[in-house]
Amino acid sequence: MPPSVQTPSRPGSPLVLALIGALVFLNVYAPQSLLPLLANDLGVSPVQAGSVVGVTTLAIAIVSPLSGVLADALGRKRVIVAAFLLLLLPALLATQAHTLAQLNLARFLQGLIIPLVMVTCTAYAAEEYRGVQVARAITAYVTGTVLGGFGGRFLSGLVVEHGAAAHGSGNWRLAFWLLVGSNLLGAILALALLPPARRFVPARDLRAVLGDLRLHLHNRPLLGTLAVGFVLLFTLVSAFTYVVLYLAAPPYRLGSGALGGVFAVYLLGVVITPLASRLMGRFGAPRTFTVGVAASLLGFGLTLCSPLPVIVAGLALASSGVFVGQAAALSAVQASVERARSLASGLYSMAYYAGGAAATVVGGLAYTHAGWPGAVACSVVALLLSLAVGLWTWRSGPGLERG
């Protein structure tokens, strides 16, 4: 009898996965609240500065499927610890950047490493926990990523604003020193608190992986879900990258700290994600996704109003709708396949983060030519297209109608 069956699994508290998720996601969007400062210090336009978000999401998209294959071959805990240690290098490089190209190189390297933690954590949860504990562990991890996504933006803005007097125009580098410390902490916590995987079985058959890939690429409901995922992050990145520029300009003139605080609306994801899961259990993914899109469209409409509280409320509603849509899409990924689920998740991550990379370009063009209304129109059109694609392709997936 293999050791994985003999030995009971003791994966520890899901809180450890939540902490790991939070610490790794600090890296993804940390510079987003700093775009006006980056533009000023590096001598580029604010829209060009938005590329520091796009290059990271592009790198995440490129390597997400490969990261799953690598983690399946090498193991769980060792990959997570090694990834956090590797993340120290690009964070240090970013602190020494003096041009946008240098900073983007560091950010691209970050994006190449981040998926090693992302895909490994979800695989660890699925393997090491049993029964209802699996859902609780994954929910804890997702909650951590939501907190990390907010924390990266908020803490960066806060640290930079408080360090302005001492560090002058280059104070944005403090945000990357913050990441140096958080990544070191992530490596220490994973090494000390994450129990070794007891049910992991190495998978190193490349021919089987290629066969599963061919199967997935002929799966219409899955391909439709990939398109939906692309649009979901496209919508979030387009809106939240360029609303920073909008609110930093007159008449609002928000500083880095206040801009980071705007991203507190992301914390609604901690509440919305479990609610969306209940909706899917009752109504299925297509109807739940429709509700999410409707909420986002209403929210984006509110952001076109002038009062700042109404804009923030609109952003909260828009992001909450996207979180509902994301929960529906993740459910659709698993309902669309019967095997090679990790590879399917990796393909979804690839499409999802490719949407974020595209948003910094397309959304930037829309913002340049038509200001904030142009960026909103870009997100609205994308959401409507995703709704059409999702409802059309999910009809052929019988497991999608009910949770």
Protein Blocks (a to p, Z undefined) as FASTA:
>chain_A
ZZklmpccdebjfklmmmmmmmmmmmmmmmmmmmmmmmmmnopafklmmmmmmmmmmmmm
mmmmmmmmmmmmnomklmmmmmmmmmmmmmmmmmmpcbfklmmmmmmmmmmmmmmmmmmm
mmmmmmmpgcjllmmmmmmmmmmmmmmmmmmmmmmmmmmmmmmmmnommlmmmmmmmmmm
mmmmmmmmmmmmmccdfkbccdfbfklmmmmmmmmmmmmklmmmmmmmmmmmmmmmmmmm
mmmmmmmpcfklpafklmmmmmmmmmmmmmmmmmmmmmmmmnojmlmmmmmmmmmmmmmm
mmmpmblklmmmmmmmmmmmmmmmmmmmmmmmmmmpcbhklmmmmmmmmmmmmmmmmmmm
mmmmmmmmnojmlmmmmmmmmmmmmmmmmmmmmmmmmklmpZZ
